[in-house]
Amino acid sequence: MSTNCYVYRCSAKQDMYIYLAKENDFESIDENLKKKLGELKFAMALDLDDSMKLAKENPVTILSNLKSQGFHLQLPAETSVEEILARIAEKQNKI
């Protein structure tokens, strides 16, 4: 079974997104959390099912959170893409 959800980019941190069960339903987000997300910009609509492959998130967890609280917060990785690329470049320069 698939579920429509709506993904918004959070301006507070790079690679932080919030998935909403209903488009523009910002009321489902706790006020304290909402303040920490920064400006929310629509990124995409997604027809999500539990077998879908996603780059950073487990679709089963997203679906569960959407059902129980109306949203799912995707936090950025502890190591940024820029840091990873810098490490790769540094290793290549040593070779």
N, C-alpha and C positions, 0 to 999 in steps of 0.2 A: 504494500500500500504506500502511495506517495503522498506527500504533504507539501503544499505551497508555503514558502516562507520568503521573507524579504530581508535582504542583507544591507546593512548601513555601515559605512566607514566612520570610525570615531576619530575626531581630530586630536584627542588628547595624546595618543601614542600611535606611532607608525605600526601597521599590521594588526591593529585592534579593530574588531568588527562586532556588531551586534546583529543577531538574527531575530526577527520578529515573526510571530505566528500570523499577525494581521498587519497589513500595510499601514504605515504611519501610526501604529498603536503605541505611542510613547508613554501612554498612561500605565501600561503594564510594567514599566521599569520603575523600581524604587527611586524616590527623589534623590537620596544621597548618592546612589550609583549614577543616576542620570547626570548629576553635576560633575562627576569625575570622568565622564565620557567625552566631554567637549561637544563641539558641533557635530551633528550626525548628518551625513550625506548619503543619499541612496546610492547603492552600488549595483545591486541586481536583484531580480526575482529568481527564485530557485525552486524547482520541483524536486524535492528531496525524498529519497527513500533509503531504507536501511542498508541496501547493498551498494549504494553509490560510493565511489572512491573520491575522497577529498584530500587536498594537499596537507592540511594541518589538523583537521578535526575528525572525530569519530561520528558518523552520521546517526548512530543509535543514541549517542549522548545528546546530540542536538535535538533530535526528535523527542526524546524524553523531556528535556528542558522546555521545549516549545509547548508540550502538552501540559506540563505541571506548573510552569510559571509564565508562559507566554513569550519568553525570550531565551536566547542563549548567547553568552558573551564569549567571544574568541579573543583570548589574550595573545599579545605578541610573544614570539619565541624569546627565550632568555638571551640568546645570541642573535644579534641583528644580521641581516643579509650582508650588510656592508662589512661587518666584522669578519664574517666567514670568507668573503671575497678577499679581504686584506690578508688573512692568514694564508689563503691559497697562493696569492701573489708573492707573499714573503717566502713560502716554501719553494716556489718555482725559481725565485731569485737566488736561492742557496744552491740550487742544482747546477 
